[in-house]
Amino acid sequence: MNTITILGLGAGDLAQLPLGVYRKLQQTKISYARTVDHPVIAQLIKEGMTFQSFDAIYEKHEQFEPVYEEIVATLLQEVQKDSIVYVVPGHPLVAEMTVQLLIKAQAEGKVCLQIEGGQSFLDPIFTALKIDPIEGFQLLDGTALSVHDVNMTQHILIAQVYDAFSASDVKLHLLEKYDADHLVTIVTAAGSEQEQLQIVPLHEIDQVTTINNLTTLYVPPVTRYAERAKDWRTFREIISVLRGPNGCPWDQEQTHESLKKYLLEEVHEYLQAVDEQDDFAMVEELGDVLLQVFLNAQIGEDMGYFTLEEVLESVTHKMLRRHPHVFSDVELHSVEEVMEHWQSIKEQEKSTTQESILDNQYRATSSLETSYNYQKAVAKQGFTWDDVSGAWSKFNEELAEFKAEAKDGTSQTQTDELGDVLFTLVNIARFYKVSPEEAMQYANAKFARRFRHVEACVANANKTIATSTAEELEQYWQEAKQEEKA
């Protein structure tokens, strides 16, 4: 099998080219080059060496992926005739996708490779910027940049920023996390005689005229919490500090139990923001919910019980397990099929540990939700009426019993019978697929809105609730109802 010898041309000019690579090129009649737009190739051509470039392929495609695929396909075709030399900028194994595709082809038995060195662009960049990579750095591809990959506490080097258009795309991604005025450095031709460093605000990087295929963007780390507030690591660090030895006394003394009421309160406030379709409030309230999640996770870590990573692992595995139609080869084509399969998986998960079908259905923070969960669980096993008429009959029966106890019964029997009435109402809600918890939240919110209107009307009349007549209060109440309908 013939061989493709891959040579790296280094980061800049001929002085950086390893002697062994130089001599190999001298002995090669013609070398294939991913691009001839490189200072070393220009100098080598002057010395009489010949290169066949793939630059024309870049003009045929709008995306890089098909460019690289066509280059590799051509190389694999040419190597069938004879062994060839393929040259790439920098080091063949640093930010060079065509080489990675060739390595994949080698693993599939399609070609034999010999990879030889060449200084990567990283060494001269570290020298030019005077940074120590041991402090932590990331090398990212500007053509496939995701802001989720960026660690704002590390040195960020972004390659493949080769023109104003690619710089603009990178800028828009980075602005999702970084301040517009965050100073970055545009490094061009590092280590060569043409080396140039330009420090500009992030929002100006696509206005710099010297950006070319030898350009790398350097984004320095952000140290202040407020300037990296959009990074998950920042929030986790803040929670850890608050719970730490020099943190906040209130946060330090919190427990899972003490935080229960706050979590419930924040969830209800978020639901209210959703009902009001208030996006700004949703952002704030989701943040408050997230605070409760991170606080509880930090408490678990402080106590040595569990970590945030375990929380993430648990829910990640659950999502993968319950979405086989997305992450596996199971085919589900409708919402109904998805829900049925989801429920089946949940039942399988519970069957190994569950002693009663009511296990895990109790909700200490909501009697309504507990009742709904109980009745839904037993109904799935057939413990229910055939239709809602049975539930209505049961409600009327329980209501009559409560009326009788309300007239002549004790406080305990009245409480007992009222509980039965509420329980049957929850069952009716289940038949109509209405959440009793959500319905109660709506009712409470509606009452609060209307009563505040009544209070305002009473105040405008220079009265109090106690000094207003029943007729006046009813009038104000009806006005509130009419305003909601308007």
FENCOR-V418287 format. One record per residue. N is the residue number from 0. NEAR is the number of other C-alpha atoms within 8 Angstrom. Layout:
N:NEAR  N:NEAR
This chain:
0:5  1:10  2:12  3:13  4:12  5:14  6:15  7:16  8:14  9:14  10:17  11:14  12:11  13:8  14:4  15:9  16:13  17:9  18:6  19:6  20:14  21:9  22:8  23:8  24:9  25:8  26:6  27:8  28:7  29:9  30:13  31:12  32:12  33:11  34:9  35:10  36:7  37:10  38:9  39:11  40:9  41:10  42:9  43:9  44:10  45:7  46:6  47:6  48:11  49:8  50:10  51:8  52:10  53:11  54:9  55:7  56:10  57:10  58:7  59:7  60:9  61:6  62:6  63:9  64:6  65:8  66:12  67:10  68:10  69:9  70:12  71:11  72:8  73:8  74:8  75:10  76:8  77:9  78:13  79:9  80:7  81:8  82:10  83:11  84:12  85:12  86:12  87:14  88:10  89:14  90:17  91:16  92:7  93:7  94:7  95:10  96:7  97:10  98:10  99:9  100:10  101:11  102:9  103:8  104:10  105:11  106:7  107:6  108:7  109:8  110:13  111:10  112:11  113:8  114:8  115:10  116:10  117:14  118:14  119:11  120:12  121:6  122:8  123:10  124:11  125:11  126:9  127:8  128:6  129:6  130:6  131:6  132:8  133:5  134:7  135:7  136:10  137:10  138:8  139:9  140:10  141:11  142:9  143:5  144:10  145:7  146:9  147:4  148:6  149:8  150:8  151:10  152:7  153:12  154:14  155:16  156:12  157:12  158:12  159:11  160:16  161:11  162:10  163:12  164:7  165:12  166:12  167:10  168:8  169:12  170:12  171:8  172:11  173:9  174:11  175:7  176:10  177:10  178:8  179:8  180:7  181:8  182:10  183:12  184:11  185:15  186:14  187:14  188:13  189:15  190:11  191:9  192:6  193:7  194:10  195:9  196:8  197:7  198:8  199:10  200:11  201:13  202:9  203:8  204:13  205:11  206:6  207:8  208:5  209:5  210:13  211:9  212:9  213:11  214:14  215:12  216:13  217:12  218:10  219:9  220:9  221:9  222:7  223:6  224:7  225:5  226:9  227:13  228:9  229:7  230:10  231:7  232:6  233:11  234:9  235:9  236:8  237:8  238:11  239:9  240:10  241:11  242:12  243:9  244:5  245:7  246:10  247:9  248:6  249:6  250:9  251:10  252:6  253:9  254:8  255:8  256:5  257:7  258:11  259:8  260:7  261:8  262:10  263:9  264:8  265:11  266:10  267:8  268:9  269:13  270:8  271:8  272:13  273:10  274:7  275:6  276:6  277:9  278:8  279:6  280:9  281:11  282:8  283:8  284:13  285:9  286:8  287:9  288:12  289:8  290:8  291:11  292:8  293:11  294:9  295:11  296:12  297:13  298:11  299:11  300:11  301:7  302:7  303:7  304:7  305:10  306:11  307:10  308:6  309:8  310:10  311:8  312:8  313:8  314:8  315:8  316:8  317:8  318:8  319:9  320:8  321:10  322:10  323:10  324:9  325:7  326:7  327:7  328:7  329:7  330:5  331:7  332:6  333:6  334:6  335:6  336:9  337:10  338:8  339:8  340:9  341:10  342:8  343:8  344:10  345:9  346:8  347:8  348:7  349:8  350:7  351:6  352:5  353:8  354:5  355:5  356:7  357:9  358:8  359:4  360:8  361:9  362:8  363:6  364:5  365:8  366:8  367:9  368:10  369:12  370:10  371:13  372:10  373:11  374:10  375:9  376:10  377:12  378:9  379:7  380:6  381:6  382:7  383:6  384:7  385:5  386:7  387:9  388:6  389:9  390:12  391:10  392:8  393:9  394:11  395:8  396:8  397:12  398:11  399:8  400:9  401:12  402:8  403:9  404:12  405:9  406:6  407:6  408:10  409:8  410:6  411:7  412:9  413:12  414:8  415:8  416:13  417:10  418:8  419:9  420:12  421:8  422:9  423:13  424:9  425:12  426:11  427:11  428:11  429:12  430:9  431:6  432:6  433:9  434:9  435:11  436:9  437:8  438:9  439:8  440:8  441:8  442:8  443:8  444:8  445:8  446:8  447:8  448:9  449:11  450:9  451:8  452:11  453:12  454:10  455:8  456:9  457:12  458:9  459:7  460:6  461:6  462:9  463:9  464:8  465:4  466:6  467:10  468:6  469:6  470:6  471:8  472:11  473:8  474:8  475:11  476:12  477:8  478:8  479:12  480:9  481:8  482:7  483:6  484:5  485:4
